[in-house]
């Protein structure tokens, strides 16, 4: 069974559960819990024969053995028990709740849809793509607001192709959402370098990736996404739940890929003694930041600069005008241009992201001014028209238009080189590409 068939099979059942008031997001969350229990049970049997991380009595067979109200109560107790665990189990089951209203529908999902498949025997690409398909369908549900945690995969793939992470490099996403950038970076290294050594494979699986996510429910989906794609383990996945902007983590990375949350400036609502409500801007002050500001996007730009190693490189999606603001924005822009090689700004069409009308751009930079090429300006500029990446249905084909043109230009240090004798293009699918000479 291929991933598309699995997605359709699981998603059709979601339409049945919608009648009970379960949202798409709730359905994907419940699937996450049950898939984890099923796969843990599968890996405890031959040919894997691994010790199960789930305590006896709260495992998959204990769900199969019950029906009706007994199943309902046991499922709730299982979620409570596993939510108190540590490590990957605690991350996936933290604050978990049973959202089913009908025990018969829970039983059908457990017995007919999930237990009928051997998920561990499937290739990581099949089950991983199936889960990604569910996340994408959830993101398209504009009422849920889930699209803010899901960057369109064609855009992610194009950005990763341009950055081109290499074996042995450390890759980070400080606002990882459901983990799309981390997965694409992992797949790029595996596909472009098929002859990795055993040590390189171990590093790619266990140490190469790191993501931060503020929202517990989204971090849960990211952790499961990693596991289904064969990244991390039952004991550890490369996802940290917390505010990435709170402090310098002390770690440095070769590659940073991110789509920080769009929105207004951060603020806290305060209710006074007389019931008056006021808001106070959350200004983040850090010693490693160039300027103190409540603007989340500007803070993420500064944070990404901190995360990069010398000669490290980054690609980050930002609102179109964020680097051209005055005040703190001007200070950050000047510092960024002075200390980094901000070589490309790619303007993207309005409406590219699900459930948002924000006009975004993609900023590519290298972390050292010494990466600048002789005889060129500090900042190149690329525009991409809506005909290249359609807002309504972004595709890999459309995104690859400017990806291929990128490879025909002379990149900064660490980027893929231009093929010998390749011409320098000037136009791309209705959008003008201008590169300073």
C-alpha positions in Angstrom: 0.0 0.0 0.0 1.5 3.4 -1.0 1.4 6.6 1.1 -1.4 8.2 -0.9 -3.7 5.2 -0.4 -3.0 5.2 3.4 -3.6 8.9 3.6 -6.9 8.6 1.8 -8.0 5.6 3.9 -7.2 7.4 7.2 -8.6 10.7 6.0 -11.9 9.2 4.9 -12.5 8.0 8.5 -11.8 11.5 9.7 -14.9 12.7 7.9 -17.0 10.2 10.0 -15.5 11.5 13.2 -16.3 15.1 12.2 -19.9 14.3 12.9 -18.8 13.9 16.6 -17.2 17.3 16.6 -13.6 16.1 16.3 -11.5 18.6 14.3 -8.8 17.6 11.8 -6.1 18.6 14.2 -7.6 16.5 17.0 -7.8 13.5 14.6 -4.2 13.8 13.6 -3.3 14.1 17.3 -5.2 10.9 18.2 -3.6 9.1 15.3 -0.2 10.1 16.6 -0.9 8.5 20.0 -2.2 5.2 18.5 0.5 4.9 15.8 3.2 5.3 18.5 1.7 2.5 20.6 1.2 0.3 17.6 4.8 0.7 16.3 6.3 0.2 19.8 4.5 -3.1 20.0 5.6 -4.1 16.5 9.3 -3.4 17.3 9.1 -5.6 20.4 8.4 -8.6 18.2 10.6 -10.5 15.7 12.6 -9.6 13.6 13.3 -6.4 15.7 12.8 -7.9 19.2 13.6 -4.6 20.9 12.6 -3.8 24.5 9.3 -2.0 24.5 9.4 1.5 25.9 5.7 1.2 27.0 4.9 -0.2 30.4 3.0 -3.5 30.4 -0.7 -3.0 30.8 -0.6 0.3 28.9 0.6 -1.1 25.5 -1.1 -1.8 22.2 -2.3 -5.3 23.1 -4.1 -3.9 26.2 -6.2 -1.7 23.8 -7.0 -4.5 21.5 -8.2 -6.7 24.4 -10.9 -4.2 25.4 -14.1 -2.9 23.9 -16.9 -0.4 24.6 -16.6 1.7 27.8 -13.8 -0.5 29.1 -11.7 0.5 26.0 -12.7 4.2 26.5 -11.6 4.3 30.1 -8.4 2.4 29.5 -7.4 4.6 26.6 -7.8 7.7 28.8 -5.7 6.1 31.6 -3.1 5.1 29.1 -2.7 8.7 27.9 -2.4 10.0 31.4 0.2 7.4 32.4 2.4 7.9 29.3 2.1 11.7 29.6 3.9 11.5 32.9 6.9 9.7 31.3 10.1 11.4 30.2 12.0 11.4 26.9 10.2 10.8 23.6 7.2 9.2 25.2 6.7 12.2 27.5 7.1 14.6 24.5 4.5 12.8 22.4 1.9 12.1 25.2 2.3 15.3 27.2 -1.1 16.8 28.1 -2.7 14.1 25.9 -6.5 13.8 26.0 -9.1 11.4 24.6 -11.1 13.4 22.0 -13.3 10.5 20.9 -17.0 10.7 21.9 -18.1 7.2 20.8 -16.2 4.0 22.0 -17.3 2.2 18.9 -15.5 4.7 16.6 -12.3 4.4 18.7 -12.5 0.7 18.5 -12.9 0.8 14.7 -9.8 3.1 14.4 -7.8 0.8 16.6 -8.8 -2.5 15.1 -9.7 -1.9 11.5 -7.5 1.0 10.4 -4.3 0.9 12.5 -3.9 -2.7 13.6 -4.5 -3.9 10.0 -1.2 -2.4 8.9 2.4 -3.4 9.8 3.7 0.1 10.1 7.3 -0.8 11.2 7.7 -3.0 8.1 6.8 -0.1 5.8 9.6 1.9 4.4 10.3 5.2 6.1 9.4 7.0 2.9 5.9 5.4 2.8 4.8 5.9 6.4 6.6 9.2 6.6 5.0 10.5 3.5 1.6 9.3 4.7 2.0 11.2 7.9 3.2 14.3 6.0 0.1 14.0 3.8 -2.1 14.1 6.9 -0.3 17.1 8.2 -0.7 18.9 4.9 -4.5 18.1 4.8 -4.7 19.5 8.4 -2.9 22.6 7.3 -5.4 23.2 4.5 -8.2 23.3 7.1 -8.0 27.2 7.4 -10.4 27.3 10.3 -8.0 25.4 12.5 -5.1 27.8 11.9 -2.8 24.8 11.6 -1.3 26.3 8.4 0.9 28.6 10.4 2.9 25.5 11.5 3.2 24.0 8.1 5.4 25.6 5.4 4.5 24.4 1.8 6.8 21.5 1.1 7.8 22.6 -2.4 9.1 25.9 -1.0 11.0 24.0 1.8 12.5 21.6 -0.8 13.6 24.5 -3.0 15.3 26.3 -0.1 17.0 23.1 1.1 18.3 22.4 -2.5 19.8 25.9 -2.6 21.4 25.7 0.9 22.6 22.1 0.1 23.4 20.6 3.6 26.4 18.2 3.6 27.3 15.1 5.5 28.6 15.9 9.0 27.0 19.3 9.2 24.6 20.3 12.0 21.2 21.7 10.8 18.8 23.7 13.0 15.3 25.1 12.8 14.5 27.4 15.7 10.8 27.5 14.8 10.4 24.0 13.5 6.6 23.6 13.4 5.9 20.0 12.2 9.6 19.5 11.2 9.4 20.1 7.4 12.8 21.8 7.1 14.6 19.2 9.2 13.1 16.3 7.2 14.0 17.9 3.9 17.6 18.5 5.1 17.9 14.9 6.2 16.5 13.6 2.9 18.8 15.9 0.9 21.9 14.6 2.6 20.8 11.0 2.2 19.8 11.3 -1.4 22.8 13.4 -2.6 25.3 11.3 -0.8 24.3 7.7 -1.1 27.6 6.3 0.0 27.7 7.6 3.6 30.0 5.9 6.0 28.5 4.2 9.1 29.6 7.1 11.3 28.1 9.7 8.9 24.8 7.7 8.9 24.7 7.6 12.7 25.4 11.3 12.9 22.6 12.1 10.4 20.1 9.9 12.3 21.0 11.0 15.9 23.0 14.3 16.0 22.7 16.3 12.7 19.3 17.9 13.3 17.8 20.1 16.1 14.5 21.9 16.2 12.7 24.1 18.7 9.0 24.5 18.9 7.0 26.6 21.4 3.6 24.9 21.1 3.4 21.5 22.8 0.8 20.0 20.4 2.9 21.0 17.3 6.1 19.7 18.9 4.2 16.4 19.4 3.5 16.2 15.7 7.1 17.1 14.8 8.5 14.4 17.1 6.2 11.7 15.5 7.1 13.0 12.1 10.8 12.5 12.9 10.3 9.0 14.2 8.2 7.8 11.2 11.0 9.1 8.9 13.6 7.1 10.9 15.1 10.1 12.7 15.9 9.8 16.4 14.7 6.9 18.5 12.2 5.9 21.2 14.5 7.5 23.8 15.4 10.7 22.0 14.2 12.9 19.1 15.8 16.2 18.0 12.9 18.4 19.1 13.0 20.8 22.1 9.8 22.2 23.5 10.3 25.8 24.5 10.8 29.4 23.4 13.8 29.5 21.1 14.2 33.3 21.7 14.4 33.0 25.5 18.2 32.5 25.6 21.2 31.6 23.6 21.2 27.7 23.7 25.0 27.7 23.4 25.0 25.4 20.4 26.1 26.5 17.0 25.1 25.1 13.6 26.4 25.0 10.0 23.0 25.5 8.5 19.9 27.2 9.8 16.6 26.9 8.0 13.5 28.6 9.3 10.0 30.0 8.7 9.5 32.0 12.0 5.9 32.7 13.0 4.4 35.7 11.2 2.2 38.1 13.2 2.1 41.2 15.2 4.6 42.2 17.9 4.6 40.0 21.0 2.6 41.3 23.9 1.2 40.2 27.3 -2.3 41.1 28.4 -2.4 42.4 32.0 -5.6 42.7 34.1 -5.4 45.4 36.8 -6.9 45.4 40.3 -9.9 47.3 39.1 -10.5 45.0 36.1 -8.8 47.2 33.6 -7.1 45.3 30.8 -3.9 46.6 29.2 -1.2 45.1 27.0 2.6 45.3 27.5 5.0 44.6 24.7 7.3 41.7 25.3 10.7 43.2 24.6 13.4 40.6 24.4 16.8 41.7 25.8 19.8 39.5 25.2 23.5 40.2 25.4 24.0 38.6 21.9 21.3 40.7 20.2 22.2 43.9 18.4 18.9 45.7 19.4 16.1 45.1 21.9 12.7 44.9 20.2 9.3 43.3 20.6 9.2 42.4 16.9 9.3 38.6 16.7 10.7 38.5 13.2 13.6 40.8 14.0 14.4 38.8 17.1 14.5 35.6 15.1 16.9 37.2 12.6 19.2 38.1 15.4 18.8 34.7 17.0 19.6 32.9 13.7 22.8 35.0 13.4 23.8 33.8 16.9 23.1 30.2 16.0 25.4 30.1 13.0 28.9 29.0 13.1 31.6 30.9 11.3 31.0 30.4 7.5 27.6 28.9 8.4 24.7 29.7 6.1 21.0 30.3 6.5 17.7 30.5 4.6 14.8 32.1 6.4 11.3 33.1 5.4 10.3 36.6 6.6 7.6 39.3 6.0 8.6 41.2 2.9 9.4 44.5 4.6 10.8 43.4 7.9 14.4 44.2 7.1 13.5 47.7 5.9 11.9 49.0 9.1 13.2 52.0 11.0 14.5 52.1 14.6 15.6 48.6 15.8 15.0 47.3 12.3 17.5 49.7 10.8 20.1 48.8 13.4 19.6 45.1 12.8 19.8 45.5 9.0 23.0 47.5 9.2 24.6 45.0 11.5 23.4 42.1 9.4 24.8 43.5 6.2 28.1 44.3 8.0 28.7 41.0 9.7 27.1 38.7 7.1 26.9 38.2 3.4 23.2 38.7 2.7 23.4 37.7 -0.9 19.9 36.9 -2.0 16.3 38.1 -1.2 13.7 36.0 -2.9 10.2 37.7 -3.0 7.3 35.3 -2.8 3.7 35.8 -3.9 1.0 36.9 -1.4 -1.1 34.1 -0.1 1.5 31.4 -0.5 1.0 30.2 3.0 -2.1 28.5 4.1 -4.7 30.7 6.0 -2.5 33.8 5.7 -2.5 36.8 3.5 1.1 37.8 4.3 3.5 38.7 1.5 6.7 36.8 2.4 10.3 36.7 1.2 13.1 34.3 1.6 16.5 35.7 2.8 19.7 33.7 2.1 22.8 34.7 4.0 26.3 33.4 5.0 27.6 34.1 8.5 30.9 35.7 7.7 31.6 38.9 5.7 34.7 37.1 4.4 32.3 34.9 2.4 31.6 37.8 0.1 32.7 37.4 -3.4 35.2 39.9 -4.9 33.7 42.6 -7.0 30.0 42.1 -6.0 27.6 44.0 -3.8 26.7 42.6 -0.3 23.1 41.9 -1.3 21.7 40.4 -4.4 18.0 40.5 -5.2 15.7 37.9 -6.7 12.0 38.3 -7.5 9.7 35.4 -8.1 6.3 36.0 -9.7 3.1 34.1 -8.7 3.3 32.2 -11.9 6.5 30.5 -10.6 5.1 29.4 -7.3 1.3 29.4 -7.2 -0.3 30.5 -3.9 -3.3 28.2 -4.4 -1.3 25.1 -5.2 2.5 25.4 -4.8 4.3 22.6 -6.7 7.8 21.3 -6.9 7.9 22.1 -10.6 7.2 25.8 -10.0 9.7 26.1 -7.1 12.4 24.3 -9.2 12.3 27.2 -11.7 14.3 29.5 -9.5 16.2 26.6 -7.9 17.7 25.8 -11.2 18.5 29.4 -11.9 20.2 29.7 -8.5 22.6 27.0 -9.6 23.5 29.0 -12.7 24.7 31.9 -10.6 28.0 32.2 -8.8 27.2 31.3 -5.2 28.9 32.4 -2.0 31.2 30.2 0.0 29.6 26.9 0.9 26.9 27.0 -1.8 26.7 24.7 -4.8 28.9 25.9 -7.6 27.8 27.0 -11.1 28.3 24.4 -13.8 31.3 25.3 -16.1 30.2 27.4 -19.0 26.6 27.8 -17.7 25.0 31.2 -18.7 23.8 33.6 -16.1 20.0 33.9 -16.5 18.1 37.2 -16.3 14.5 36.1 -16.4 12.5 33.3 -14.7 8.8 32.3 -15.4 7.4 35.8 -15.3 9.6 37.0 -12.5 12.8 39.0 -12.9 16.0 37.8 -11.5 18.7 40.5 -11.0 22.1 39.6 -9.8 24.8 42.3 -9.3 28.0 41.5 -11.2 
